[in-house]
Amino acid sequence: MTLAEARCPTYLRGMKWIAPLVPLSLAAGCFADETLRGYGAADKTWMLTEARDFAANPEITLTFPETGRIAGQAPCNSYFATMDVPYPWFETGPIAATKRACPDLRTEAAFFNALEAATLSEVLGNTLILSDDDGMLMVFRSGG
């Protein structure tokens, strides 16, 4: 027995194999998706059913295609943005969208403003609620 082994408590002497696993277990924890996507929003297409400041349009969708991203269809254009704050917070990066014109551009602008104003999210089964300090901004529902 070496001097180092003699100083090591008996219960740790046979556990040398654990040391290489510690970084792996820590790294695994770093890759968990703590965003809304990881808390039930992934793999669903969310359709807008209620909105506080504009007329809801079920053609407006929101998806979480990968960690740190949102995307969807607004009344006129497809859009995407970053979103990487931990659940239940909600904060998008700048929203990028295609540039098609249509009669619902006013609704689209209101939707984008609401997305940018949202600060909290909640997933309850097939219901997704986005809120700000004044309460509910938008309610989305998914088909499954």
C-alpha positions, -999 to +999 in steps of 0.1 A: +000+000+000+013+034-009+013+064+015-014+081-006-036+049-004-030+047+034-043+083+038-074+076+018-104+065+038-111+028+035-145+034+019-129+054-009-099+031-017-119+009-041-137+038-058-109+050-081-130+042-111-155+070-101-131+099-108-133+096-146-171+095-145-175+127-125-168+150-155-191+130-177-220+132-152-214+170-149-213+174-186-246+155-190-263+179-167-250+208-187-268+196-218-303+193-203-328+216-220-340+239-193-360+260-218-397+259-225-389+233-251-376+209-225-407+214-203-434+201-227-434+225-257-412+204-280-425+183-309-458+202-310-472+228-333-489+254-311-518+273-327-529+307-313-564+305-298-566+336-276-548+370-276-552+399-252-544+428-276-554+416-311-578+391-327-565+356-324-559+337-356-555+299-355-532+301-385-506+317-363-483+290-350-454+286-327-429+257-326-397+249-307-377+231-334-345+228-314-330+240-282-327+277-282-349+284-312-385+292-319-402+293-353-436+294-368-461+310-391-476+344-386-506+356-407-484+366-436-448+353-430-427+326-416-406+337-386-379+325-363-359+337-333-337+326-305-352+317-271-328+303-245-339+315-211-348+288-185-384+278-180-408+294-170-392+326-183-398+336-219-376+360-239-370+359-276-341+373-295-348+395-325-375+381-346-366+375-382-394+369-408-400+366-445-412+398-462-445+389-479-473+414-479-509+405-470-540+421-456-532+408-420-498+427-416-513+447-387-522+414-369-488+401-376-471+431-361-493+428-330-484+391-327-446+399-330-450+426-304-467+402-281-440+376-286-413+402-278-433+414-247-438+380-232-418+373-201-434+341-186-446+308-201-466+279-188-473+246-204-504+227-191-507+196-213-518+208-247-521+245-236-493+270-237-498+304-221-475+334-226-478+363-202-462+396-193-464+417-160-501+426-168-512+390-172-520+366-201-509+378-236-516+348-257-529+312-254-518+285-278-532+249-281-516+219-297-533+190-313-514+163-294 
